[in-house]
Amino acid sequence: MDMAKRSSVPATIFRTWTLFFIGPTTHLQELPKIAFRHTGIASPRWVAWAINPEGKGMVGSQALVAFQKSDGTMSVYTSPVTGYRTQLQKGDLSFGVSDLSATFSNNEIVIFATLELPKNTTTVNQVWQDGPVLNDSPGTHDLSGANVRSMATLNLLSGQSATTGTTNSKIRSKYIHGVLNTISWGIMMPLGVVIARYVSVFESADPAWFYLHVTCQTSAYIVGVVGWDNRSPTRKKISRHPSTLPTGPLAFFSSAFATLQVLSLRLRPKKDHQIQTLLEYLPPLGWVHSHHPKHPQRIQGIRHLEPR
């Protein structure tokens, strides 16, 4: 398909690049005329390209939507996205759109349009997406992988596109959060428990086991707090995703109990203190069961873990 002929301008005016993740290509000239191409349409699917004048992401974006209907004709229209549960209904955008059309050929959908953007607009936040077509209507797109990262900043003067810094920052924050909390809660904290439970029985390890136990537990708590703080700036946005909602309560309770345990290192009573005598009669908070359900083994709290 000859994009230059369709736009009635020399081909040298265009700047072409491949957008990440989903793999479409956008052709742009200095005038606000665009041709958005999405390849690899093997089954009935809708495609959309949008500008978000309010920020980055899907909500608030002003979309151009196109798909091939069951009778072979093309449906192309504008749709303002006002929420995460949008069904891409037809509607007017916050800016004017003219010469809107779309074609389907060789498993490619191309959307053509002229955008009437505000004057002096040099960069815009763009979003692109695709999903299934059900009964000649757009269905819900995938909620993971490339489909939640399909956004970038578009320079209207150079035609260059770059993945948004917000997206990269959020992904990097998630990775750092995962690594730090794996090391703290997944490795160091259990290692401290194992040392207190199984190494303390050896007299030759006394009192080294206790200080090693305290080092593991305290270090795990510090690293875990750093991981929690690293996650805080993005947890509001991430919590909108239904698959991540259970992590909030789990993180809260694990952090709360870890705080109590670390505080007990500093506030634990002496052996002859009245509170210590009372604590001896209280049941432990945690249980570690042996292989046989009738023979439970219990971990006594950190108040008992003093070097002999």
C-alpha positions in Angstrom: 0.0 0.0 0.0 1.4 3.4 -1.0 1.1 5.6 2.1 2.5 8.7 0.3 0.0 8.5 -2.5 -2.9 8.2 0.0 -1.7 11.4 1.8 -0.9 13.2 -1.4 2.5 14.3 -0.2 6.1 13.3 -1.1 7.2 10.1 0.6 10.3 11.9 2.0 8.2 14.0 4.3 7.2 10.9 6.3 9.0 9.6 9.4 8.5 5.9 10.0 9.2 3.8 13.0 8.0 0.6 14.7 6.2 1.1 18.0 7.1 -1.3 20.7 5.2 -4.3 22.1 2.3 -4.7 19.7 4.3 -3.9 16.6 2.3 -1.3 14.6 3.9 1.3 12.4 2.9 5.0 12.3 3.5 7.3 9.3 3.4 11.0 10.2 4.0 14.3 8.3 4.2 17.8 9.6 0.6 18.4 8.9 -1.6 16.5 11.4 -2.3 13.6 9.1 -1.5 10.2 10.3 -1.6 6.6 8.9 -1.6 4.0 11.7 -0.8 0.5 10.5 -1.2 -2.6 12.5 0.1 -5.9 11.1 -0.5 -9.5 11.8 -4.3 -9.4 11.9 -5.0 -13.2 11.4 -8.4 -13.3 13.1 -11.2 -10.7 13.4 -9.7 -8.0 15.6 -10.1 -4.3 16.3 -7.2 -1.9 16.4 -7.1 1.5 18.0 -4.6 4.4 18.1 -5.2 7.3 20.5 -3.8 10.5 21.8 -4.1 11.2 25.5 -4.1 15.0 26.1 -4.7 14.5 29.9 -1.7 12.3 30.7 -0.2 8.9 30.1 -2.2 5.7 29.8 -5.6 4.6 28.6 -8.0 6.7 30.6 -8.6 10.0 29.0 -7.3 9.0 25.6 -9.0 10.1 22.4 -9.1 7.0 20.2 -9.5 6.1 16.5 -11.0 2.6 16.2 -11.2 0.3 13.2 -12.1 -3.3 12.5 -13.6 -5.4 9.7 -17.2 -6.4 10.2 -18.6 -9.8 9.3 -20.0 -8.6 6.0 -16.5 -7.5 4.9 -17.0 -3.8 5.3 -14.8 -1.6 7.5 -16.0 0.1 10.6 -13.9 3.1 11.6 -14.9 5.8 14.1 -13.8 7.9 17.1 -14.2 6.9 20.7 -13.3 8.9 23.9 -12.0 6.5 26.6 -13.4 7.6 30.0 -12.7 4.5 32.1 -11.0 1.1 32.3 -14.3 -0.7 31.5 -14.8 1.1 28.2 -16.6 -0.7 25.3 -15.2 1.8 22.8 -18.5 3.3 22.0 -18.7 5.9 19.3 -18.3 9.5 20.4 -16.8 12.9 19.7 -13.2 13.5 20.7 -11.8 16.6 22.5 -10.2 17.7 19.2 -11.5 17.6 15.6 -10.9 14.6 13.3 -11.5 14.6 9.5 -10.7 12.4 6.5 -11.2 9.3 8.8 -11.0 6.0 6.9 -9.5 2.5 7.3 -8.5 -0.4 5.1 -7.8 -4.1 5.6 -5.5 -5.9 3.3 -2.8 -8.6 3.7 -3.7 -9.1 7.4 -3.0 -5.4 8.0 -5.4 -2.7 9.2 -4.5 0.9 8.4 -6.3 3.9 9.9 -6.0 7.3 8.1 -7.1 10.6 9.7 -6.4 14.3 9.9 -6.1 15.6 13.4 -7.1 19.1 14.4 -4.8 19.4 17.4 -4.3 22.7 19.3 -1.8 25.1 17.9 1.9 24.8 19.0 1.4 21.1 20.0 4.8 19.5 19.5 4.6 16.3 21.6 1.6 14.0 22.5 1.1 10.9 24.6 0.0 8.1 22.3 -1.6 4.8 23.1 -2.3 1.9 20.8 -4.2 -1.3 21.4 -5.9 -4.3 19.8 -8.5 -6.9 20.8 -11.0 -9.4 19.6 -14.2 -8.6 17.6 -17.4 -10.2 19.0 -20.6 -9.8 17.1 -19.3 -6.9 15.2 -18.4 -5.1 18.4 -15.0 -4.6 20.1 -14.3 -7.1 22.9 -12.0 -6.7 25.9 -8.3 -6.8 25.1 -5.7 -8.7 27.1 -4.9 -7.3 30.5 -1.3 -8.4 30.7 2.0 -8.3 28.9 2.3 -6.0 25.9 -1.3 -4.9 26.1 -0.7 -2.9 29.3 2.5 -1.4 28.1 1.5 -0.1 24.7 2.1 3.6 25.2 4.8 6.1 24.2 5.5 9.8 23.6 5.3 11.0 20.0 7.2 14.1 18.8 5.0 15.7 16.1 8.0 17.6 14.6 10.5 14.8 14.2 8.0 11.9 14.0 10.1 10.1 16.6 8.4 7.9 19.2 9.9 6.9 22.6 8.5 4.7 25.3 7.3 6.9 28.2 9.5 7.4 31.1 6.6 6.7 33.4 6.2 3.2 32.0 9.9 2.4 32.3 10.0 3.8 35.8 7.0 1.8 36.9 8.4 -1.4 35.4 11.8 -0.8 36.9 10.2 -0.1 40.3 8.3 -3.4 40.2 11.5 -5.3 39.4 13.4 -3.7 42.2 10.5 -4.3 44.6 10.4 -7.9 43.7 14.1 -8.5 44.1 14.4 -6.7 47.4 11.4 -8.5 48.9 12.5 -11.9 47.6 15.8 -11.4 49.4 14.3 -10.1 52.6 11.1 -12.0 53.2 11.9 -15.0 51.0 15.5 -15.7 52.0 16.9 -13.8 54.9 13.9 -13.9 57.2 13.4 -17.7 56.8 17.1 -18.2 57.2 17.0 -16.4 60.5 14.2 -18.6 61.7 16.1 -21.8 60.6 19.2 -20.6 62.5 17.2 -20.0 65.7 15.3 -23.3 65.4 18.0 -25.8 64.4 21.5 -24.2 65.0 20.7 -23.1 68.6 20.7 -26.8 69.7 24.4 -27.1 69.2 26.3 -25.9 72.3 29.4 -25.1 70.2 27.3 -22.6 68.2 26.4 -20.6 71.4 26.3 -17.6 71.4 27.2 -17.1 67.7 23.9 -18.5 66.5 22.0 -15.8 68.4 23.9 -12.9 66.8 23.7 -14.5 63.4 20.0 -14.9 63.9 19.6 -11.3 64.9 21.7 -10.1 62.0 19.5 -12.1 59.5 16.2 -10.9 61.0 17.2 -7.3 61.3 18.8 -7.1 57.8 15.7 -8.8 56.3 13.5 -6.2 58.0 15.6 -3.3 56.7 15.8 -4.6 53.2 12.0 -5.3 53.3 11.3 -1.8 54.4 13.4 -0.5 51.5 11.4 -2.7 49.1 8.1 -1.5 50.5 9.2 2.1 50.2 10.3 1.5 46.6 6.8 0.2 45.8 4.9 2.9 47.4 5.0 5.5 44.6 3.4 3.1 42.1 1.2 1.0 44.2 -1.8 3.3 43.7 -1.7 2.7 39.9 -0.8 -1.0 40.2 -3.6 -1.7 42.7 -6.1 -1.0 40.0 -5.1 -4.2 38.3 -7.3 -6.9 39.9 -4.6 -9.6 39.9 -2.4 -7.5 42.3 -5.1 -6.6 44.9 -4.3 -9.5 47.4 -0.7 -8.4 47.8 -1.7 -5.3 49.7 -3.1 -7.0 52.8 -0.4 -9.6 52.8 2.3 -6.9 52.7 0.7 -5.0 55.5 0.4 -7.9 57.9 3.9 -9.3 57.1 5.4 -5.9 57.7 3.4 -5.4 60.9 4.5 -8.7 62.4 8.1 -8.1 61.3 8.1 -4.8 63.0 6.9 -6.4 66.3 9.5 -9.0 66.0 12.3 -6.5 65.4 11.1 -4.3 68.2 11.2 -7.3 70.6 15.0 -7.4 70.1 15.2 -4.0 71.8 12.3 -4.3 74.2 12.5 -7.9 75.3 12.3 -8.2 79.1 14.9 -9.7 81.4 14.5 -13.3 82.5 13.5 -12.2 86.1 11.1 -9.6 84.9 7.4 -10.0 85.8 6.3 -9.6 82.2 8.7 -12.4 81.1 7.2 -14.7 83.7 3.7 -13.9 82.3 4.9 -14.5 78.7 6.0 -18.0 79.6 2.4 -19.0 80.2 1.1 -17.5 76.9 0.9 -19.7 73.8 3.3 -18.9 70.9 1.9 -17.0 67.9 3.5 -19.3 65.4 3.6 -23.1 64.9 5.9 -25.2 62.7 4.4 -28.6 62.3 6.5 -31.7 62.0 5.8 -34.4 59.3 3.3 -36.0 61.7 0.2 -33.9 62.5 0.1 -35.2 66.1 3.6 -34.0 66.9 3.7 -30.3 66.4 6.8 -28.4 67.1 6.6 -24.8 68.1 8.9 -21.9 67.7 9.2 -19.9 70.9 9.4 -16.2 70.4 12.5 -14.1 70.2 12.2 -13.3 73.9 13.5 -16.8 74.6 16.4 -16.6 72.1 19.1 -15.2 74.4 22.6 -16.6 74.4 23.1 -19.0 77.2 
